[in-house]
Every structure is written in C-alpha cells, then in structure tokens.
Amino acid sequence: MGVVSDRTSAADYDDDMTRAKSMGIDAFALNIGTDTFTDQQLGFAYQSAARNGMKVFISFDFNWWTTSQAADVGAKIKHYGGNDAQLKVGPGGDQVFVSSFAGDGLNLDTVRSAAGMPLFIAPNFKASNAASADGALNWMAWPSNGANKAPAAGQNVTVEEGDQAYVSALGGKPYIAPVSPWFSTHYGAEVSYSKNWVFPSDLLWHKRWTDILDLGPQYVEIITWNDYGESHYIGPLSSPHYDDGNSKWVNDMSHDGWLEMAKPFIAAYKAGSKSVADYIKSDQIIYWYRPTLKSAKCDSTDNTMKPADDSTGNFFQGLPNGADAVSDSVFVVALLTEAGTVQVSSGSNTKIFTGQAGANAWVVDMGTGKQSFTLTRGGNTVLSGTSLKDISDHCICGIYNFNAYVGTLPAGQRDSLQSPHAFQGFASGLSAGICQPTPSLGIAAAVGTAPAGTATRSTGTAIETVISSPSSNLAIPVPPVTTAASSSQARQPSAPAANVPTTTRSFPGAGSSTVTALSQLYPTNCMQAGQVWAGPVGSDTPARCDGS
C-alpha cells in the first residue's frame, strides 16, 4: 500500500490488515518515499500487522529515492527488519524481504552491507537487469505499446510477454508476477504531475488470474490496494487516504467486488491448482463498467482542458490517451458452484448466458440506464439485483471518467469515501458548482433469494500484499498503491496530516444514540432504531435498517 500521511495510529491500519488476511493475502508491500511522515506511518503499519497476524515489507519508491542512496536504503531496512511483522523468506526463514518501484542501477552490495542482515532483494528492475537481484517484480500488469501507453497498431506488448521476459532473465530465480484490475488516471493542471491516460483493462482481472494459475509464479503482487489516482485500487473507498484530487473520479466508484472475486483464485493459486472451480464456495456475480459512454463530450467542463506541464509525456487534454482501446461494455464474472443461467440487462440490451461450475466471464454491450443481473437454476431465482450505478450518456461531474464501478450479487455493504479528508482535492479543477463532494449512492436492496450460507461483503480497508506459491510458504504480494504504473508515475506529494474526525457516541436519552460518522454504523451501514444522524454538514442521512 502507498504510505501516506493521514493515518493517526496503528488502529487506522487494522481494517486493511484483517480484510486482506481474510482474503488469503499474506503480506503488504509498504511503498515509501522520503517524506517526513514515513517513519511514523511505518511504525503504525508494522504494529498493526504484528497484532493482526499479517506480514509487511518495505518497497522503496525511486520516483523519490535515488540510486545514490543505497546506504540510506540499507539503513532503513536495518531499522525495521527486526520487527516481528517483517516478511522474511529463504531456506532458514531469516532473509528480510525488500522490494522497490523502479531503482535500476541501485548498488545492492551497498544495500546489504548497510543493512547488516540477510536480505532477499526483489526490486522492480527492468527485465534486462533482473538477474543482479535475488528475484524481481514486474510492475507492468496491463497491455501496453511498450512505452507506458495503451497498445497501438503494431505496438502491443502483452502482460504475458512481460512474464516471459522476466522469467527468462531471472534464470530460475523467484519471479513476482503482477495482477491488476484496471488503469485510468485523469489529472490536469491542478497538480504538478499532470497525467491523463488509460490502459485497456476490460476483463483483465479475470484473464490475469487465470494466467496466474497456469504460470504458477513463486509470488504474485496485486497492483494495487489504495492507488486511487490510477484507479487500480482493490481496497475500499473508506480506507483512510490523502486526496490529491482523485476523488473526482473515485467518488461512488467502489472496487470491493474485485477483491471478493480474487479470494477463490488466491486459494487456488496457493494450493498449486490450475482451476478455481473447487475453491468457489458460494454463488457470486461480479460486474463492472465505466459510468459513461465514450461518446459523451466533456471538453467544455473537463479538468484536463487547461494547459499543463507535459515534461513527462503523460499529459493529454480531454479524452484520455488510449480511450480508443477500451470498449463500451459491461463485464461480468459469475463464480458458480454449479451450472446456472445468467441474465444481464444493460439498459435496453439483454443477454442470457449459460454458465458452468467455476469462473465464467462475459461481455455485454453497454446500454444507458439501469444495469440488472440475475442467476437462475432449475427454474428458481438464486441471485437477482440492480446495480446502484446507472450508465449515462452525459459527463458526470463534467469530466471524462474512465474509472470502473464494481458491483456484486449478493450485494455488499455500502462503501463510500469518508468526509472530509477523502474530498480534500475534489473541487480542484472542476467547474464551479457542477458537482458536490459527497457520496450519492444508496444501499442495494435485496432482490431474489440468495442460497443458504452465502455471505455478504463487509467494508474495510486493506493493504498491498504478497502471495507466494505453496513451495515458498509465502502469500501473494500486493504492490504499493500510491506509486505510479510506470517509472514516470508520480507519488502523492507530502501533505500535513489530515484532521480525521474522531468517532464519538453520545446518549441523549434512554434507548437513543447520536451517530456522527458512517464508521459508527459498520458493519450494517444503516441506522438502527433509536439512532439519530448528526453527521457532517451536507451529508446524506443513511438509510434505516428497517426500511422506514
């Protein structure tokens, strides 16, 4: 996970740790720069991991560190490497696990000498330099043109080709394979690291997990847990984080379903299985889509239309670079315990599919309006529901939003950005008065009948994790969320710690209580009898649990 400034204690990491652990994730990569808050946050993360039975390790972000700081890198490892929660590997289980984002040219001998302890260094070096380390992480989890942009005619480097390049270069040393669900970023002149492009992702999350089961790498890293700026987060919106303006495209766009979908794949991977079917314990439908058609014209109000610095080559005005490589589609994965029929309605477009036991994936042309999904079996409705998020043909908040909304059946608990710190940069770059910095989605109503034993999702926060194959006795690595998708990506700038409101509860009278924050309603996320809402000014009153 990206380490940022606004967590005020180890408790702010607990939900991340417990949620990730429940999904089969073994460790979090703590992506760090050279910020003044880094050591305090590392202390919190290590403390939380230790008491929650998780492991963590440091991933040095060379957008901020320099290769001339090898001794400083080693000193940082020495300071934290002896912690109980430190991920250690190797035959004797004594090698401190260390990784990076970029860093080619770093003197690893100097790092080892300064650390003064056994290390397993698996940096994100280029494949051509990977053999100099103990292992290597491949960060490019999306198809590209080979130059950090979407594929173009005659220029299409697949993720599988990246796997092959690293495996070949490592010559038998451990390979950390990347898995990521999405990529979209849309920063304009409101930040110093303006960037606006997408990688085509579509059904990538399903395809990539299937590839992982076939490849069987020693480690897997999920990219990412909390990089909201590039839209590849799988952690919840409610996770504490600094908002540099990404809330413009992240608000109301939960990705919790992607983490849920990964759980049986993680179990299959750790068991060394080539098939996920035996690890699906209940019927689920996971679906995702962009909130608007590509034909929507947003130039008059979009935040990227003002001139901005393009020294990195990552800034484009208006429609994101790579938009022509993505499709106007709804993507559906059905995890089925046995065969069934799935009906998908996107607006007026309805398709019916026959699914088999296991993981089934389909694509449906996008239609504006309501998005509905039903699973039937033997003439009985097993799952049925309508997404909280409609598809529109106009510009939501006036911008080109190529992030994905992810939903599930059974429907999960409400997951929303927590005011006020999660909306700090919301208005920056937006046209005045065009959109309000507040969650707008309700709570999904139960429709149809879920099979006995089906569990609903709970909100929480999670961190980058590392998962390893059965032979390594490790878990799947998840990369830092705040780093960029390539060496040119910017990390979040240093910022003072946000004033996070303290959850309080008062009792004005017998049998009643005042609720001032959504976190007080967890895990129901609805108001019980006797509760009175007194949340932030302008926030919507949560629904009542009894439906009144």
Buried (B, 14 or more C-beta within 10 A) or exposed (E): BBBBBBBBEBEBBBBBBBBBBEBBBBBBBBBBBBBEBBBBBBBBBBBBBBBBEBBBBBBBBBBBBEEEBBBBBBBBBBBBBEBEBBBBBBEEEEBBBBBBBBBBEBBBEBBBEBBEBBBBBBBBBBBEBBEBBBBBBBBBBBBBBBEBBBBBEEEBBBBBEBBEBBBEBBEEBBBBBBBBBBBBBBBBBBBEBBBBBBBBBBBBBBBBBBBBBEBBBBBBBBBBBBBBBBBBBBBBBBBBBBBBBBBBBBBBBBBBBBBBBBBBBBBBBBEEBEEBBEBBBBBBBBBBBBBBBBEBEBEEBBBBBEEBEEEBEBBBBBBBBBBEBBBBBBBBBBBBBBEBBBBBBBBEBEBEBEBEBBBBBBBBEBBBBBBBBBBBBEEEEBBBBBBBBBBBBEBBBBBBBBBBBBBBBBBBBBBBBBBBBBBBBBBBBBBEEEBEBBBEBEBBEEBBEBBEEBEBBBBBBBBBBBBBBEEBEBBBBBBBBBBBBBBBBBBBBBBEBBEBBEEEEEEEEEEEBBBBBBBBBBEBBBBEEEBBBBBBEEBEEBBEBEEE
